[in-house]
Structure formats: C-alpha cells, structure tokens
C-alpha cells in the first residue's frame, strides 16, 4: 500500500470513519515496523500538533483497530457524531491535512469561480410587488424590516374580527441562497436554498396560526400557543399538515424529491396526510413518499445532523455522491453531470462547512475517495469523471 493511501486511511481511522476493508489494510500495513514509525510520525505531524494532544499510543491504536474489525457491520461505516457543532471543527482539522497530502496528486479542474451561497431572497407583498433582499441592502414598509439577511415582522395585537381577513406575503429563496424570517407572532423560520413560504402578515385571535411551505426546506422555532391565547400553529405542505403547539422542527419538501421529511428537534408535532395522523417525538422523522402518499413512515434519526444546515454545516451520513451533489448544487447554484453512472453510488460520510468554496469541498471528496474520482467545473456545471 502506498504511503499516501495509508495516510488517507489513517485519517479516516482517527475520524472514526474507516470502513472494514480499510481497517484491514491499515492493520496489515502496520505489521511492518517501518510503517509503524511512519504512522507515529504522521499522527504527530497532522493530528497531535493541531489538536494539542499528548503522544499517540500505537499499540492502543492497533487494539482499537481490532475492536472495530470485530464490531463493524455490513454498512461498515461509523455514524456521524451527534454533536454537529463540535464534530464539524474536529473533522475539518483532519480533512484539511488530508487535502494537503493529496493536493499534488489531484486537483479540481476549474475554469470559472463559483460563488458560495449567501443571504438572498425575493419578498412578494400582498399587492403583488416584489422586493429583492440581499446582504448589504435594507428594506422597510411599516410592517416589516430587513437588513438584507433577515426579515422581521412588527408584532401587532391579534384581531377578533374574523371578517377582517389578513393579507399574505411570500418569501422565495433562490438556489445559492438562505434567509431568516421572524413572523409577526414571534415564530422564527430559517429557509434553505430553493425554498418558498407563504404566511400572513398578522394572525386572527382565536384561530390557528397557519403558514404554508410551498416547496423546499425550512426550520421552524414556533412561538408557543401559551403566548397566543392557546392558538395552535399549523404548517401546510403539498401532501401533509403539521399541527404544532410550540416546538422546533425541520421540513424538507423539495419539488424534485419524492419524499417529504419532517424532523422533530424538541416538543411534539402531529403529522396528518388526510387519512392518517401520527405524532412524532424528538429525534424522530416522519416520511411521506409521493408514490405512496397514504403511508406515514416514522424513523429514528439524529435531529442535530438532519438540521445542521441551520448552523452552517453540511452533514452527510452514508449518503451517495448523487445525493450529496444534489445538496451542494442548491447551495452553490450549479448543475451536476455524471460521466459514468457508477460514480453516483459512491458513499460518503462526513461534515463540511457551508462557508467553504466549492473547490475546497470537491478537493475533500476527491481526497477521501478510494476511487479516482475527479471533478471539472465549466460554466457553472460540475462534471464528475
């Protein structure tokens, strides 16, 4: 095994992401005393210096390899860390070192600079007028204020007059964008790229507070009903309704995806598809597939991982390269072309910062791949070879 290949596996081992076949290779490689010396030298240079830790025990490391080989399952990868904020900086330290090892061997072919996603949105007012919102540009109209990164509605008293129908606004987030909105009742909503939400500029006292996620992904931190005379909160999507009293949850409902996934962070929500009602608990996710809309599937998941995008992190756990590129294409506003279909099924586990350039992200994927995956960027199209 080449030294550079061994170094890649060492990094995966230290990050708890090495697959069983990689652990076997590392175990065999360490049978050579010269390689053991290289192992210690590499760990001290790339791991201990950065993490400010004491000497790394090679024998203990080998014991850990044996333990992992005994416990590894068919999926052969360790699940991503639960504490995303900590894991992000932890993993990135090592992956940056990994990129340094491989930068002379590989490199993303890039003919055009791709911008990193940023705060931007289109606000559609009740009269149909549209306002472009982006970082550095302010907007106000008496009902709402914006500094270009967030939209804050002015709190007003709820009306008792049911004949006085509230007006609605829409906020659309383009590819390569994100935005934060605080509704008039104090509910906070983070919107991901390629998303659109419809909501009232005020709520009627005694009625359910209702908003509609037309498409895309949104994270809700709902102002509790106890602050609004017991009025519940409901989110409508194309195939479901979510009834809420006050909680935090995430909805992913993209137009080009078959599934609508609702992830609960805390509190309790009820999912209603018109035929079935199911209540989910924290760290559970409901899934409705458009091919079988009458069924609501409940999964046990890590909510922190699923909602890591709100904290500025991509988190991938046993996801295919095709699934990853779909997420990245929205944030960096690019299209993706696979030259060979087999590349789509390559599996990746890791966390990445959304503030990184697309070039750095692709270098990381190249560096951690066992295959000779290469990327080319041409006219906002990522070509995977």
JOFENNOR-V452444 format. One record per pair of residues at least 6 apart in sequence whose C-alpha atoms are under 7 Angstrom apart, sorted by the first residue. I is the first residue (numbers start at 1). J is the second residue. Records with the same first field share a line. If there is no record, write none. Layout:
I = J / J
This chain:
4 = 101
6 = 26
8 = 98 / 368
9 = 18 / 22 / 26
11 = 94
12 = 18
15 = 91
16 = 78
17 = 77 / 78
18 = 77
19 = 76 / 77
20 = 69 / 72 / 76
23 = 65 / 69
29 = 35
30 = 36
40 = 58
46 = 97
47 = 94
48 = 54
79 = 317
80 = 317 / 349 / 350
81 = 87
82 = 302 / 304 / 305
83 = 304
84 = 304 / 305 / 308
88 = 351 / 352
91 = 351
92 = 352
95 = 364
98 = 367
99 = 363 / 364 / 367
102 = 367
107 = 363
108 = 359 / 362 / 363 / 374 / 375 / 376
109 = 375 / 376 / 377
110 = 376 / 377 / 378
111 = 377 / 378
112 = 377 / 378 / 379
114 = 332 / 358 / 380
115 = 332
116 = 332 / 355 / 357
117 = 176 / 177 / 331 / 332
118 = 176 / 177 / 178
119 = 134 / 135 / 149 / 177 / 178 / 179
120 = 133 / 134 / 135 / 173 / 177 / 178 / 179
121 = 132 / 133 / 134 / 171 / 172 / 173 / 174 / 177 / 179
122 = 130 / 131 / 132 / 133 / 171 / 172 / 173
123 = 130 / 131 / 132 / 170 / 171 / 172
124 = 130 / 131 / 169 / 170 / 171
125 = 169 / 170
126 = 167 / 168 / 169
133 = 148
134 = 148 / 149
135 = 148 / 149
136 = 147 / 148
137 = 147 / 148
138 = 146 / 147 / 148
139 = 145 / 146 / 147
140 = 146
143 = 153 / 154
144 = 151 / 152 / 153 / 154
145 = 151 / 152 / 153
146 = 152
149 = 179 / 180
150 = 179 / 180 / 181
151 = 180 / 181 / 182
152 = 181 / 182 / 183
153 = 182 / 183 / 184
154 = 184
155 = 184 / 185
156 = 184
158 = 203 / 204 / 205
159 = 204 / 205
160 = 204 / 205
162 = 204
166 = 200 / 201 / 202 / 203
167 = 200 / 201
168 = 198 / 199 / 200 / 201
169 = 198 / 199 / 200 / 201
170 = 197 / 198 / 199
171 = 196 / 197 / 198
172 = 195 / 196 / 197
173 = 193 / 194 / 195 / 196
174 = 193 / 194 / 195
175 = 193 / 194 / 330 / 331 / 333
176 = 193 / 330 / 331 / 332 / 333
177 = 192 / 193 / 331
178 = 191 / 192 / 193
179 = 190 / 191 / 192
180 = 189 / 190 / 191
181 = 188 / 189 / 190
182 = 188 / 189
184 = 201 / 202
185 = 223
186 = 223
187 = 221 / 222 / 223
188 = 220 / 221 / 222
189 = 218 / 219 / 220 / 221
190 = 218 / 219 / 220 / 310
191 = 217 / 218 / 219
192 = 217 / 218
193 = 330 / 331
194 = 216 / 330
195 = 215 / 216 / 217
196 = 213 / 214 / 215 / 216
197 = 212 / 213 / 214
198 = 211 / 212 / 213 / 214
199 = 211 / 212
203 = 209
206 = 231
207 = 231
208 = 231 / 232 / 233 / 234
209 = 231 / 232 / 233 / 234
210 = 233 / 234 / 235
211 = 234 / 235 / 236
212 = 235 / 236 / 237
213 = 235 / 236 / 237
214 = 237 / 238
215 = 253 / 254 / 255
216 = 252 / 253 / 254
217 = 251 / 252 / 253 / 254
218 = 250 / 251 / 252
219 = 249 / 250 / 251
220 = 248 / 249 / 250
221 = 247 / 248 / 249
222 = 246 / 247 / 248
223 = 246
224 = 245 / 246
225 = 231 / 232 / 245 / 246
232 = 244 / 245
233 = 243 / 244 / 245
234 = 241 / 242 / 243 / 244
235 = 241 / 242 / 243
236 = 242
239 = 273
240 = 271 / 272 / 273
241 = 271 / 272 / 273
242 = 269 / 270 / 271 / 272
243 = 269 / 270 / 271
244 = 269 / 270
246 = 267
247 = 266 / 267 / 268
248 = 264 / 265 / 266 / 267
249 = 263 / 264 / 265
250 = 262 / 263 / 264 / 307
251 = 261 / 262 / 263
252 = 260 / 261 / 262
253 = 259 / 260 / 261
258 = 289 / 290
259 = 287 / 288 / 289 / 290
260 = 287 / 288 / 289
261 = 285 / 286 / 287 / 288
262 = 285 / 286 / 287
263 = 283 / 284 / 285 / 286 / 303
264 = 280 / 281 / 282 / 283 / 284 / 285 / 303
265 = 282 / 283 / 303
266 = 282
267 = 282
268 = 279 / 280 / 281
269 = 279 / 280
270 = 277 / 278 / 279 / 280
271 = 277 / 278 / 279
272 = 278
273 = 294
275 = 294
283 = 300 / 301 / 302 / 303
284 = 298 / 299 / 300 / 301
285 = 298 / 299 / 300 / 301
286 = 296 / 297 / 298 / 299
287 = 296 / 297 / 298
288 = 295 / 296 / 297
305 = 315
308 = 314 / 315
312 = 353 / 354
313 = 351 / 352 / 353 / 354
314 = 351 / 352 / 353 / 354
315 = 350 / 351 / 352
316 = 348 / 349 / 350 / 351
317 = 348 / 349 / 350
318 = 347 / 348 / 349
319 = 347 / 348 / 349
320 = 344 / 345 / 346 / 347 / 348
321 = 344 / 345 / 346 / 347 / 348
322 = 344 / 345
325 = 336
329 = 335 / 336
334 = 380 / 381 / 382
335 = 380 / 381 / 382
336 = 381 / 382 / 383
337 = 382 / 383 / 384
338 = 383 / 384 / 385
339 = 384 / 385
340 = 385
366 = 373 / 374
373 = 385
374 = 384 / 385
375 = 382 / 383 / 384 / 385
376 = 382 / 383 / 384
377 = 383
